[in-house]
Amino acid sequence: AAHKTMPPRVARVPGTQHGWVWIPLAVIGVMLALAVPLCVHKVSEGHIALYFRGGALLKETAGAGYNIKIPYLTTYEEVQVTIQTDAVRNIPCGTRGGVMISFDRVEVVNRLDKKHAVETVRKFGLHYDKPMVFDKIHHEINQFCSRHTLQEVFIDLFDTIDESLKEILQNEASKYETGIDIIAVRVTKPRIPENIRKNYEEMEAQRTQLLIAAEHQKVAEREATTEKRRAVIEAEKVAEVMRVRKQQEITEKETSRRISELNDAIFVAQEKAKADARAYKLRLQAAANKKLLTPAYLEMQRLSSLANASKVYFGTHLDTMHAKR
């Protein structure tokens, strides 16, 4: 009997009858993986994102961090809203006298207010600082040079250029309501022709010598003035000492005079007192004597004197010669 050939049996993997379910999920996953980088974008710190759709600037903005946009339809650009420094380089200009000079670098420190960013970009484009800063600096530098001589630009008025440009740029920014704040302007010294530069260097050296000489003269004058003041002070000091000594001598003499007057007054008073005492004594004696000088008292005194007297008689008769003792 002929044997029947049986078809080969294929081993079946469990669950393969439902394998089609994972295909859509895989497709969705791949689409998400491709779409996320196109939808999500990052904005750097200090910047904001401005969005464009079909070339038109939208009103919406986004801050720093991760943000979402519609892929392929919406694009974005970052605009700095923190302090930045724009450097304008190689600015040639001609002075009023026709000398060509060049400013190597003018720095403008500025900041854009984020509230005005959309309107400023709408008016002046993403590179708004070109018409508002770079072009304006070129124009104003040339205007300044054309109105002044080389001496004024290079020496006399150079220190005023910074503030003048700052004021002009700020007025221009405020005029168009750009929200740009001009913080500072720094201008480097311009380059001038070599032969003129050497002349200025020689002039500066001579001026320095004159300043040094003038300073030496001022020092000498100050020293002379100081010496004169010192001499005046010393003379005043000596005069003051002499005046004090003279006043002291006058005071001493005045004191001596007063002491002498007091002594004289005391002596006169003492002598007057003595004289008054003697006079008083004499008056008392005179009064007493007046009371004693009675005829009887006088007779008694006469008799007492005669009794005490010694008599010597010479000669033969008493009435011819006698001596009394």
QUITAFEN-V13576 format. One line per field, one symbol per residue. burial: # if it has 16 or more other C-alpha atoms within 10 Angstrom, else .. A space follows every 50 residues. Layout:
burial=???
This chain:
burial=.....................................##...#...#### ##....#...###..........###.####.....##..######.... ##############..#####....#.##..###.###.###.###.### ..##......##..##..##.##....#####..###.##.#........ .................................................. .................................................. .........................
